Each structure stands twice: as C-alpha cells, then as structure tokens.
C-alpha cells in the first residue's frame, strides 16, 4: 500500500510491534498501523449519507467460520460484544456496519490482526459458496485463473437478477509487457481488500491446482461517478503445484519419451502395412487408411496446436439485416458520438435517431461504476456494461415509467476507431417488462434474455417462498428457545418441591409408590421466642426475617446435599439419606446443622436488632417416604423417627444442636466434637441420654458455609448407590422381605416399636445390603 510519500509497501504479517501488526515501507521511512484500519472504516461508514448494504449470506458465512474454527461459545461472545443478532436471513439486506463490527471484535477477541482475519474469511467464503450450491457455477467461469477473474463481474451481474441490491466489487486483469499479471480491485467498501487474496488463493488451489502469491503494489482512491472508490492493485504470481509425472527426473523422462516414440513408430508402420493390403474403396468414399489418418492427425493437431479462427474477407450481411438481428446495439466513436443504433433502441430512445448525438447525454453507466469516456470503457473492456437512460431525455409520456436499462458487451473496432455495444434490456421479471413498456416480442429471437426473464420469474417466486420459510423457521427457533427456557423454569420449580425422580414419574403420569428407608437422619429447627417476635412485629417484618433465614438455609441444602422436606412457620425440616440413600447421611445433616447455626447469626431480630437464636434437633432411624395428595402433592416422611427428631428440637437449648443417642453413635469417630448432656426426660420417650454437637474438628467454617468455593459438595459417597436408588424408586418392588430364623417377615418388623402403628407399610426402596440392615435394626432394638 502506498504511504504518504507514495512509496510502495508490502505486508509482513508475522512481524508484530507492541502487539500490533505493522506495514513497512520498502524504504523504511513510514510505518502504518493496520489494526487501526477497521475503526477508521466504521467511522467513515457512519459519516456517509448512502448506507452500503449487503445480503445476510455474508454474515451467515462469517458466523459459520467462527463456529467451525473457534466454537459456538466464541460466536456467542463475539455477537454479544458486537451487539448483533444471532441469525441472519439469506435474502435480507443488512448494513455493512454489522459485518465490520463483527470483524473488529473478532480481531480484538482473537488477538489477530485484521488482515489475517479478513484473509481467513476470504478463504472460507470460497468454501462456503461451494457448500451453498455454487460449486458448478464457479468451476465453469473459466479454464484458467485469468479467465475466472475476468468473468467474475459477469457472475455478479447474473446474481444481481436475484439479489437486486447486491453491491459487488469489480475486478480487472492486466498483463504487463514482462508477462506479469496485475489484478485491479475496485470497491465501495474501504478496508476489506485483504479478503481478495484469500479468495483468489483458494480458487487457484482448488480449481487450477496452482499456488498464488499476491503482493499489494498500489492502493488509492479514485473519484468515480458514485464517489470515491477504493482501487487496489495486486501483483499476482502463479505457479503450478505439479503433477505426478513431473516428479520424475528430467533425464528419465527424455529416455521414456524416446522409447515411446519408437514404439509409436513401429505401431504406425504395422497399421500402415495392414491398411495397404485392404481393397481400394469405391470412388467418392474415403479409404479406411485415410479415415484412421484423419482421426490421428486431428487429435495430434488438437494437442500440439491451438485453435486459429478464420475470418471472411468481407462481412456478408446487410446493414438493415444487422440492425434487425441486433435490435439493441449502439455504435459510437472516441468522442462518444452515436454512429449507428438498433431498431428498438430508436423506438424506445427516439433521440438517438439524431446522428452525432453524444451517448452520455442519453445514458449513464450503472456498472462498472466508471466515468463515461472511451478510456475508462476500454480499461474495463472485459466487463459487462449496464447503461441506464436518463429520465430527462425520454419523452414526457414515458418519464413516469421505470427507466430502461441495457446490459451487454463492449467491443472495440480498431480499424474504425469505434466501439460497438451489443446489448439487451436488463430485466428481472415480467413485472419489470411491463413497467418499461416492453414486450417479449421486442427482444430478438436468438437473445436468451427472453428465456432468462421467464426462468427468473419462477426463480423469484421460489426465492420469496424460501424467504418466507426461512422467516418461519427463525420464528419457530425463537419460540422453541423461549419454550425451552420456560420448561426449565417449570422443572426448576417442580424439582424444588419434589425429589427429581419423583417429579419425573409424576410428569410421565406414573403412580409414585411409597418406600421404606431403613436408616436416615432427620433435622428439625425453630426460632427461639418466635411467638413473642410475632406478637411485637408487623407481619411484613416476620416475612422478611424468615425469608432471609430460609434463603441461607436453602443454599446450605445444596452445599451438603440434604433434602428439604418442608417449613411450617419457623420450623425447618431436612433429611439426609432420603430420597437417595447415602452412607454419610448423618455427617451431611450434622454439618448442615453447624452451618444453620452460623447462618442464623447473620439474621437479626426485628425487635432487639440482635442475631436470632435457633434450636436444632437431630435423630437417626428408619422412615417411610411417599407422595401424599393429588393437588399440591408433597413428599412426606412418616414414622417414629420424625417424632423423635421433633422431640430433640423441642427439648434442646437455644443456639445448641441436640443429638439423640442414635445420631451420636452414627457420628462417632467421624471428627466431630460432641458433648454429652446426660439423661433427660423426653415427652413420650422417657429417659434418654442426649448430646450436644459443638463443631467439626476436620472441616473449617468456610468449607461448611462454602464461602468462595462455588458451593461444592464436600462429600464423595458411592454414586452407584444413588443410581440404584433412583432405579428402585422408579420401579418399586413389592414389599421387600427378609428371612430371619426361618421365618419370612417384613424388614421393619424387628423394630416395630420404632414405627407408627397406624402407618401402613408400602414398600422399601433402600438398596442397602441385608447384613447392614440387620445390624442397624438390631442396634435400634438394643438401644431402646
């Protein structure tokens, strides 16, 4: 690119200074910051009056590139930073600023210079076009790279029939005297020329099995009819990647060639001898030998020689016949003076019948966007030209109609010093044909524009249908995403009310059978002097206090993986080992109780302003669990274990954790500091030796409260047991029985005094081993 002094510069992508890629002048005098290019381009786009737009196909390609190369999460982060939508419609028109913003954010996020990102996009854009169904169309553009590039404008012109608002760049190939190829790139979009090397290199590699190296020779802005256009000149160096036969040494190839020639010569002599013995052909017919010779020589000439056209000495065509055969053609000289026109040009643009009228008085050039003079036209002689009639030059009766556009080829006639413009009306549909006052009969019979209009009419209808389907698909995708979000909210709420496997069974319409859990630990807690607090405070103060306290407790249930059964007023009930059995149920509930006591100190009494105090009671034993009710169903626990745990809470002391002897034995040798309270009279139980839980000697308060650790589960029970429990709960067995002393009885019968006599036995879902269950039952009976 040129620096301010006009020196040529080349890109050194690998060199970085202060984290930014630089472009160095050949003379070393100037340094340009490439990474500052895109912000400048964005500023320029925000200042121009005419907004440059493109179709959603480009943004979809960019999205696909980011997802394929860097992942879905990178695209989500990129589009969030760029503040753009997630999906782009293929036939929808979008502002170029969206694409530029995405590229700018990609450079920043990926820490890559803009030219590298743009070149990568160019390479991927070629592959994306092939995947989109344009592979065959691209392959047939030309037999070599030069022909391919020269016909890109023609391809863009064809695509403009479907994508009417497409603003494509222009390409022009120039061959120097020394044989070097120069590629001229013109575009309204400034700063995106690094896409071109990516596309051209990918095309050369895929279609023509060659490698291309492109160097920027010059970059400038040219004043054209539509304003300033970016003009970049690339030096293109192309070399073949070679084939298998080229890998042989040169000497070996020469030897093989001589041997092949000798074999061919001997075979030719043998064929000639055989054909000479054949009878002569009748007059007027070719001999077999002549036929063979003509076939061989024809193939040989095609391989060794290129085609040479043959021109007549004079043009065997009348002037009138030419004007009728090509009804839309114009011949003009170097001064743009009209010398000859077709009959339909005269019909629709009557002013051109006047000889020596200037062409630029009646027409303006739409494509390529160059100034209207003979030098610019000859410069883009390989491009398709689109001319549009000037409204002020047509008759008043026709000025309300859409202006006629012509599309065709410019041919320079050196001997006459004139240019002939062979063209046809540029039409996309039958509607445009009517708007311009034309008919199919106005187009020559040999002109494929007749067929193109009819075919494109069907194509436009298919595009409209496709666009509608794409919009419906996007609407369904958005609705599906919203539905999924609402479903997750519903499931979260449901799982907060019921155990997950129970909730899943209810969603499937299955009946949830109750099950017996042979051992678990239950906790009850309440607020000290809660009745007095309620009497002295407003209801909203009570609600705020309980909500603050229960929110802290609820967080701790996730930390220690215990199940919250319910809350009744100031009473809070949790259980460990239900609904998923766990060997560490007592430890989990004990640590949860310690965390409750710490969390309660962070909640203030609305009367005194001092931290509230709670009483906590724990008991370990068997329970029966099941879903009760059809309306607002709840997962409830039944059994004497529940009553005993409640008694431990009611007979406890403020700010103390009261343990039953069963829970004490479950926590023995587990690292807890436990103080014996002694024998106390428990309502309905008689004398019991109870204990106070003071602290956990092995775990810190920060771990118990999960402070700064993202609420981890500090236990590592066997997950297989949990999985078996879920399976057993989903498909409950009939009443599980054990054989004891030769008799078959229910597993809880040996501890019948621990269960509520009025509670029916519905089944057991506990996957513990028999020996362990018998040991637990015998311990309960012995202690009682």
N, C-alpha and C positions, 0 to 999 in steps of 0.2 A: 504494500500500500504506500502511497506517497506521503511523505512528511511535508511540513510547511515549506521546506525549501525545494520540494519537488523530487527529492531523492527516492529511488526505488527501495522498497523494504520487503523482506521475506519473513515468514513466521517461524519462530523457533519455539515449538510447543513445549519442549522438555525443559526449557530454562525458566526458572521462577525467581523473582526478586521480591522479597518481603511478602511471599505468599501469593503473588500475582504474576501472571504470565505477561511478558513484555514483547513488543515488536521492535526490533532493532533496525535502524537504517544501515544500509550497506556501508556508508562512510562513517558510521558510529557517531554521528552528530546528534541524532534525535532518538528519544525513547517515548513510545506511546503505550498507554495503559489500555489493554484490550478489555479488561474486566469492567471498566467504566463505560463501555460502549452501550450496553443494554439500558442502563438508567437514562443515558442521553437520548436513546431512541424512544423510550417511554415518554420522556419529556416532550420530544418533538411530536409524537403522536397526539399528546394531549393538547398541543397548541394548534394543530391544523384544523381547518374547517371541515374538510372532506374526510370522513372516517373510513379508513381502509378496513375491509371486512373479508372473511373467508368462510368456507363451509365447515361444519362440525367434523368432517372427515380428518382434518389436520389435527384437531385437538384429541380426537379419538386415537389417532396414531401415536401422539405423544403420551397419552395415558397408557396405551398398550406397551410402549417402550419402557416406561418407568416400572410398570408392574412386572414385566418379563425380566428386566435386568436387575431391579433392586427390590422388588417385592411389593405386595399390596399395602403394607404399613407405610412404606416410603411414599407411595402415591397419596394415601390419606393425609399424611403430614404435609406433603407438598401442596395439595389443593387447599388445605386449611390455611397454610401460610399465604398462598396466592389469592385466597378468598374467591374461589371459583367453584362451580357446581361439579358434581361427581360424574354426570353423564352428559354427553353431547350428541345431539341428533345429526344424522348424516347429512340431511338436506336443509338443516337450519343454518342461518347466517349468524356468525359471531364476530365481535370486534377483535381486531388483531391484538389489541392491548392485552386480552386474556392470554393469548399464546406467549407474548413477550414477557408477561408477568410470571407465567409458569417457568419459562426458560431461565429468567433471572433468579427465581427462588431455587430452581434446581442447581444452578451454578453455586449459589451460596450454601445450600444444604449438603451437596455432594462434594464441596470444596474442589470444584473443577472449573477451569477457565471456560469462558463462553464459547470460544471457537471449537473446543473439544466436544462440548455438549451438542453444538449445532451440527458438527460433522457426524457425530454418532447418530443424531436424529436423521440426517440425510441418508446414511447407510440403512437405517431401519425403515425409513419411509419407502425406499425402493422395495424392500421385502414385504412391507405392509400392503403396498399396491398390488403386488403379485398375489398375496393371500386374499385380497379383496376381489379377485377375478379379472385383473387387468394384465395377467401374465402374457397371454397370447397377443393381445393388442400391442404390448410393449415390444415383444420379440419381432413383430413384423414391421416395425418402424423403419429399419434399415439393415443393410447387410454388413455394415461396419460402424465404428463408433461415430465417424463424421456424419454419415447419413442419418444415424439415430438422432444426433443432436440437431441436425438441420430440420428434422421432421417433428421435433417436439412442439414447435409453435402450431403445426397443423393438428397435432393431437389435442392441444389445448383448445384450438378452435372448434374441434368436433365436440369435446366435452362441454364447451360453452353452450351447446344446444340444450343440454340437460341442466347444467349448472350456470344459469344465465348471469348470475352476479359474480362469477369467478373472475378474479383479477390475477392472472398468471403472469410470471416473468417472461421475458423474451431472450432467446439465445441466437447467437450468430457466430459461425465458424469462419475463420480467416486463415488462409495458407500464406505464409511468407515465402520470399524467394529462396530462402535457405531450407525450405521444407518443413519448418516448424509450424505447429498448429496453435492458433490463438483462439480462445473461446471468450466471446464478449457476452457479458451477462447484464441485462437491464431489468430494473425492478423499481416499483414504487415503494417497496418495503426496504428501509435502510437498515443495514447492520446484520442482515441474515444471509450474506453471501457465502458464509462458511458451510452452509448446507450443500452447496453445489458440489464441492469436491467429494463429499460423502456419497452423493447420488451417482456421480459420474464414475467414481472408482468402483462402486458396487455393480454398475451396469457393465463396465468393461470386464470385470472379473467373471460375472455370471454369463453374459451373453456372448462375449467375444474372446474369452479365455486369454485375457491380456491384463497387464498391470499398468496403471496410470499414475503418474506423479504430476500434481498440479501446483504451480507456483504463481502467486499474485504478482503481476507486472505493474499494474496501474489500477488506481481506484479514484474515481472522480464523480462529480455531479454534473449532469448535463441539463440545460434548460430545454425542455420539450414542450409540446403543446399543452400537456396536462400539468406542467410544473416541473420541478426538479426531479430527475430520475437518477438512481444510483447506477453507475456504469463501472463494472469491474472487469478487468482483462486478465485472463488466466493463460499462462503458458502450459500447454498440455504435452507431456512426454509419454508416449505409449510404446510398450514393448511386449512381445508375445511371451506367454508363460511357457511355451514349448510343448511339444507332444512327445509320445513315446519313441517315435522313430528318430527324433533329434538327439536322443541320449546316446546314440552310437557314435564312436569316434569317426572323424571325417574320412580317414583312410579306409576304414572298413566299409563305409557307405559307398565309396568310389568302387571298391572291388566288387561289392554286391551289384552295383549298377552295371558294370561290365559283364558280369555273369548273366544278369537279367537280359541285357541286350543280345548276347549270343544265343540265349535260349529263345528269345522272341524271333531272332533272325532265322533260326533253324525251323521253328514252328511255322513262320511265314512261308519259307521255301517249300515245306511239306504241304501246306494248304494250296500253294500255287500249283504244285505238281498234280495234286489231286483234281483241282478245278480245271487244269488244262486238258485232262483226259475226258472231261464231260462233253457231251454232244453240244453243238452250237445251238443257240436259241433262234427261233424264227425271227424274221425281220420285224422291227418295231418293239421288240422286247429286250430287256437288259439281261445279260448273261448272269449266271449265279456269281461268277467271279467279280463282275462289276458291282453287283449288289453288296457282296462282302466287302469289297474295297471301299465303296462309298460309305458304308457304316463305320469301318475302321478309321477312315480319313476324317469323317465327320466328328467322331469322338476325339480324335487326336487334335484336330483344329480347335475344338472347344476347350481342350485342356491347355494348349500351348498359346492360343491367341485370344485376344479379347474381341468383343463384337465391334464391328465398324459399320455405322449406318450409311445408307446410300440416299442421297438427296437428288431430286429431279432438277433438270436444267431450268425449268420454269414452273411456276405454280399453276397447275391445271385446275383453276377454279375461278369462276366469275365473281366480280365484286358484289353483285346483287345476291348471288347464292351464299357467299360468305356472310353477309350481313343478316340473311335469313337463318342460316345454320347456327350462327352465334348471335342471338338477338340482344344479348347483354355483353357488349365488348366496347372498349374505348381505345383509340389510338391517339397519343399526344406526343409532342416533341419535347426538347430540352427546356423550353420556356413554358411548359405545361399547356400549350395551346392545343385544343382538340382538333384532330385531323379527320377522324372517322369514328362513327358510332354504330351500334346495332339498332335494329328497327324498334325494339321495345325500350331501349334507352331513350330514343327520341320520343316515344309515346308517353313515357312517364316523367321524363325531364325535358320538356319541349324546348327549353332554352339552349340545349346543346346542339340543336339543328343549325344554329348560327356558327359559321365557320370561324376559326381562330379565337373562339371564346376560351378563356382560361379555365382549366379543370378545377382549380382550387376555389373558384368563385361559386361553384355549384356543389362541391363535395368537400368534406373534411375527412381526415384519416382517423379512424377509430382504433385500428390495430395494424401494424405495431405503432405505438404512440411516438411518432417521429414528426419532425417538421415537414411540411408539404413542399418538397423540392426534389429535383431529379437526383441530386447527390444522395440524400437520405434514402430515397426509394431504391437506388442501385446498391446502397450499402446493405439493405435488407431484402435483396432480390430473391433469396431462397425462402422468404416468409410468405405466409398468406396475408393478403391485404384486405382490410374491411373498410369500405368507404360509406359515408352517410350523407344523404342530400341535406343541404341547408334549407331550413324552413322558409327563410325569407325569399328564396329563389324559386320556389314552386308556385304554381297558380293559387290564387286565393281560395278557390273551391276545394283544393286539396290540402290546405295548410292545417285543417282540423284533424287530418289523418296522421297516423304514425309515419315517420319519415322512412323512406326506402333505404335499406342497407344492401350493399353489394359485397360479395366475398369472392375472391379469386386470386389469380396468379399474375404477377408482372413479368413480362418477357422483353428484354432489351434487344432491339434490332440495330446492330452496329452500322450496317450499310445505309440505313435510312435515318439514323440518328433519332429514332423514335422508340417509344415504349408502348406495347400493346397490353391492355388489361383485359384478360379473359375471365369473366366473372359470371355469377348467378345471383339472384336475390337471396339474401341471408334470412331464412325463415325457420322458426322452430315448430310451428303448429299451423293447423288450418285456420285458427282464430287470427293469427298474425297475417296470414294470407288475405283474409277478408279485410282486416284493418288497413292494409296498404292498398286496397282496391285491386288486387291481383287475382288471377285465376290459374288453375293448373295448366290451362292451355297456353298461357303466356310464357311458360318455360319450355325450352326446346325438348324434343322427344328423346334425344340422346343424353340429356342432362339428368344425372342421378338425383338432383335436388327434388325432382318430382317424387321419387320413391322415398327420399330421406324425410320429406315432410310427413308423408303418411306413416312411415315407421316411427318417427319421433313422436307423432301424436299418440300412438299406442304406448310408447316409452314414457311419455309424460304422465299418462294415466296410471301406469304401473308405479311410477315414482311417487305420485300422490297417494296411492294406496299403501305403498311401502312406508311412506312418511306417517300416515295415519296409524298403521300397525306399530311403528316404532314408538309413536307417542303413547299409544295404549299400553304397550309393553312397559314403558317407563312409568306410566301411572300405576300399573299393576305392581311393578317392582317397589315403588314408594309405598303403596298400600300394604304390600306384603311385609315390608320392613317395619311399618307402623304396627301392623298386626302382631308381628313377632315381638316387638317391644312391649305391647300391651299384654301379650301372652306371658312374657317373663315377669311383668309386674303382678299378674294374677297368680302365677306359680309361686312367686316370692311370698305373696300374702298367704297363699294356701299352705306353703311349707312352714310359715311362721306359726300357723295354727295347729298343724298336724305333722307327724313324722313323715318324711319323704315317701317311704314305701307305702305307708297307709294312704297318703294323699293320692299316690299313683293308682292304687287299687280302686279308690273311690272314683277317680276320673274315668277309669275303664268300666265303671258300673259293676264292679265285683263286690261281694259281701266280705267285709273285714271280720275275720274270726278273732275272738279274744285269745290271748295266750298267757301261760304262766311263766314267770321268770323266777328261777329258784333263788337267786341272790342279786340284790341291788342295794344301793344306798340312797336314802331319801333325805332331803333337807327342807326344813321349814324355817322361816324367819318372819319377824314382825317388828314394828317400830315401838319403842318404849314410850309410854304415856301418849299413845296416838289418840286415845279418846279425849284427853284434855286438850291436845293440839286442835282437834276438830271443833271442840266447843268454843275455842277462843279465836279462831281464824275464819276468814272468808273462804267459801268453797273453792274459789279460783286459786287461792294460796295453797290449799291442800293438793289440788290437782297439779300445780306446778312443782310442788315438793316431791310428790310421788312420781311424776314423770321424770324428773331429774334423777331420782334414785333408781327407778326401774330401768332407765336407759343405760345407766352404768352397769347394772346387774346383767342386762341383756347382752351387753358386749362381752362380759366375762363368760357367759354361757358358750359363746363361740370360741373363746380362748381355751377353755378347759373341756370343751366338747361334752357338755352335760345337757340334758333335755329339760326345758322349762315346761312344767306341767300347766300351771295356772297362777293367777294372782287374784286374791279376794280381799279387797280393801287394802290394808297394809301388809297382808300376809303374802309371802312369796314362796313358791314351792318348785323345787327342781329334783331331778332324779339322775343318778349315774348308773349305767348298765342297762338302761331301758330307753328306747326300744331296741337298741343294738347292744348286745352283751359285750362287756369289756372287763378284763381281769383287773384293771386299775380303777374300777368304779369308785371305790372308797377314797383313793388318793385324789381323784379328779374332784369329787364333791368336797373333800377337805380343803384342797387348795382354792376351790371356788368360794368356800366359806371364809377363808382368810382374805380373799380378795374383796368379798362383800363388806367385811368389817372395815377395810381400808377405804373402799369407795364411799361407805356411809359417812365417814368423817368429812367428805368433801361436800356433803349436803347439809344445809343449815336449817335449824328450827325456825319457822317463821315467827314464833313468839319470842324466844330468847336470843335468836341470832347466833346461837352456839351450834356446833355439829350435832346432828341427831345421833341417837344410840339405837342399836338393834339387838335383838336376841336371836340366836341361831341354834337349832337343834338338829342332830343327825342320828339316824338309825339305819341298820343294815338288816335285810331279811328278804323273804320271798314276797312277791306281789302277783296279782292278776291284772293284766292291762288289756284294754279294748276300747273301741269307739262306741260312744253312747249317744243315741239320738239321731234323728234324721234331719232336723232343722238345726242349723248351727252345731254340727256334731263336734264332740270334744274327745280327745284321747285321755282316758281317765285311768287311775290306778286304784285297785281295791285290795283290801287285806289289812290284817292287824299291824303290819309294818308301817302303814300310813298313820294309824292311830298312835303307835309308839313314837314315831318321829315327831308328830304334833305335840305329844306329851313332853318330849325332850326340849322342844322350843318353849312351851308354856312354863316349864319348871326351871328354865335357865335363868341366868343373870344378865343384866344389861352389859353390852359390849363383850360378851363371852360366847364361845362356841361350845355347846353342851353335847357330849357324846354318850351314846348308850354303850353298854359293855360289848355288844356285838360289833359296833363300829370300831371301838377301841382295839379289839382283837384283830380286825381287818387292817388296822393302821400300825400294828406293832412292827417294830424293826423296819419301818419304811422311811425313817429320817424325820419324823415329826416329834416335836416337843409337847408331851401330853402330861397334864397334872391330874392326879386322882382327887375327885371331890369327896368321895366316900358314899355311904349309904344314905339314900333319901327316900321319902315316901312318895311314890308316883301314883297318881289317881288311876285307879283301875288296874294297876300292876303290882302294887305292894312295894316292898323294899327293893331298891335297885342300886347297885354300885355304879356311879356315873363318873364321867371325866370331863375335863376342860382341855380343848385344843388351843395351844398357845402360839405355836409358829412352826414353820417348816425349816429345819436346820440345813437342808441341802439346796434349797431354792431361794433366791433373793426376792424381795418385794417387787422389784422391777420386772422380774420374769413372771411372777404371779399376775401382775397387773398388765403385762405385755406392753410396757412403756417403750416406745421407739423401736419395737420389733415387728410391727405389722401384724399383731395379733396371731402369733404362731400357736400351734397346738404342741404343748410341751410333753406329750405322751406318745409312745410308739407301741401301741398294742398290736397284736397279730390281726392284720386286716382280713385274713381268710375267715376268721370267726365272724367278723361283721358281715362279710358277703354271704356266709351260710345262714346267718340270722335273717338277712333280708329275704333270702330264698325261702327259708322256712316260714317266714311271716306271710309272704305272698301266697304260699301253698301250704297252709297249716295242716299238720297231721291231725288225725283224730286223737283222742285223749292218750298222751304218752304214758306208758305203764312200765313198771319195773317188777322183776321177780325178787322177792325178799322172803327168805326162809321157806321157799317152796310155794309161796302164795303170790298171786298177781294182784297188785294194788296200785292206786294212783300214786304218782311220785311225791305228792304232798301229804299223803295220808299219815306218814310217820310224824308229821308236825301239825296235826290237825288243830292243836290248841293255839297255833300261831295265826290261823286264818279265821276270817269271819264265817261263822256257821251259816249265815244267810247268803253268802256269796257262792253262786254255782261255779263248779269247776268246768271251764270251757276248752281247755287245751293248753299245750306247752309249746313254745317256740324257741326255747333255750337250747343252743347246740352244745352245752357242756357235756363232758364225759360222765358216765354213770358213777364211777368211783368218786369223782369230785362231788357230785350231787349228794351221794350217800353220806360223804364226810361232812358236808355242810349241814345236812338235815340232822345228823347225829349231834353236831356241835350245838345247834339251836336247842334240841331237846335236853341235852345235858345242862346247858346254862339255865334253862327255865326250870 
